Amino acid sequence: MTTKRTPTAAMDALRVRTLRGDRLTDLPDAQREWVWRSLLKEVRRAETMALGHLSDEQYERGVARVRRWYDQRLAAYKARPKVVRPVTPLVKPQRRGFWPFRQGGKE
């Protein structure tokens, strides 16, 4: 699966929206997770803080909120029932006994 990467300025804007409390429900799940994980890893922290005019305290509160959302998302994913398919044993093909060439060379 290939995903189109969002330009850096747009990603910074999404990070600011997230830090201000927006869960980014309008984005696909994979892109939302990309934004959340970038915040948790502190990717472009200074640029995001400058763009959103955020103080260190506001940034930390926003990241704590994102960490809670991300933990809830992981817990919901892990709580899903696992699909376990029964494993059928490997059955060797039965020899039918027909072989046009006899062993030993004599008939």
Disulfide bonds with the S-S distance in Angstrom:
none
